[in-house]
Amino acid sequence: MEQRTDDGLSPYRVFSRAEWAALREDTPMTLRREEVARLRSLNDRLDMAEVEEIYLPLSRLLSLYVAATQRLFRAQQAFLGTEDAKMPYVIGVAGSVAVGKSTTARVLQALFARWPNVPKVDLITTDGFLYPNAILEREGLMDKKGFPESYDLPALLRFLSDVKAGRRPARAPIYSHLVYDVIPNQWVEVDRPDILVVEGLNVLQAGRPPKDGKAIPFVSDFFDFSVYIDADENVLKSWYVDRFLALRGTAFSDPKSYFRRYAKLTDAEAIETASAIWESINLVNLHENILPTRQRSDLILTKGASHVIEGVALRKL
């Protein structure tokens, strides 16, 4: 099999869809068709072929990586003479708004949970660590929601530190896309999972290093493996607009919805509104904060206009 790189200095091995699919080998399909349908996000595309050709090879690769990490952990235990509890394997999933991060994260969680050793697999999104709307409004950040400054980064770092340290349970806030806000006094508990999938827009961002040399952890410092979902920005815009149009008849029409004012827009009004939101907020965030982190990921899944993953780039070891 040919394994191409973009140039001689690229840190990635680049695979066509067919080349990557061949790496599945004998990894069994453990999801039924109806389960795959439930894992798919609104206006995203996910079918059995996508799972078989893209996600099963990835599941096989990560099963090897997790096993290797466990062997390394036992070697360190032997060296130190300690009996520390095994730390969870943490996988980050990053990418633009509307690219399909949630679908990828849910598929990975479902596949990992069906491994022969039946690991405990949890999934959290960083949306829960957004500051509540009241704080964003007070700080003038409502139009920057989803930008790095809109997150309670210290709380997210404490959560990931607790997970890695095996503290039980670690708690993450719950976010409601319906009311567009963090739900007060509600939490999801993560209790010593074998694998934790963390999905979010900016999870790979590093920021500027401190001048005084003091250690400042970044979210990605807690990741053992990371995936970036990529697509052309014009395609991303069309997916965002399509999703906005579809939501008028679903979530936007709910009386509790933060976006209920958009439910009665005509097609032309909805396209204009969604395009304006994309250009002024999501595209800016993509250019300034999300896309620059793509090359920090261990795996890049590149989607075409039909939502199908067309290429895979795996970071060399």
C-alpha positions, 0 to 999 in steps of 0.5 A: 500500500502506498503511504503518501505524505504532502512533502518530505517534511510532513509529520503525517502519513496521508491515506486515501479512503480506500487505503485507510479502509484496508487497515480495518483487517478483521476488526468486527462491525459491532454496531447495527444499522439502527444504532448508526442512525441514532448516532448521526447528528442533524444534517450530518451523514453517517452510514454503515460504509462510513463506520466500516471504512473509516471508524473501524480502522480507527478503532483498531488503531486506538485499541493498539495505542491503548494497549501500548499505553497500558504496557508503558504504565505497567513498566513505569509502575515496576520502575517506581515500585508503585501501585497507582491506579491506571489513568484513563486514556483521553481522546480529543475531538476538534473541528469547526462548527457544523463539521460533525464533531458530535457524530464522530465522538459518539461513534468512537464512544460506541465502538470503544465500548464494544471492544472485547474487554468491554471498557468503560467509555465516557463522553463529554463536550466542552460546551458545559464549560462555557461561561453562563450567558449572564457572565458572557453578557456582563463581559460583552462576550455573547458574540464571542461564544465558542471563542477561547475566552468564552470558556471557564478554562480553569474549571475545564483544566481542573476537571481533566486533572481530576479525571487523569488523577482518578478522583471520583467522581469528576463532575462536568457542567451540563449545557443545553443547546435548546436554551443556549446556556449552561444548566445551573446545578446540573452535572454529568459525573465521570467516574474513572472511565477507561477511556474519555472522549472530549469533544469541543471547538478549541480543545487543541488550542495551546496559547502563548507560553509563559515568559517566566517558564512556569508550567501552564497546562493546556487542555490538549496536555491531558490528551493521549490522542486527538482527532481533527475533523476538517472540511473546506470553509465554503462547505462548512458554511453550506452545512451550517446554513442547511442545519439552520434551515432544518432547525426552524421546524425542530428545536427553534420551534420549541417555546423554550428555545433561545432561537425561537425568534428564527422559527418563522423566518422564510427560507430567504430570511433564514439563509441571510441570517445564518450566513451573517452569523457564520461570516461574523462569528463562526468563520472568524473563530475558525480562522483565528482559533480552530484551524490553526490547531489542525496540525497539532492533532494526531489524526485529521479526517477530511470530509468532502461536500457530501459529508463523506470522509475522503482522506485520512492523515495520521501523525507519524510516531 
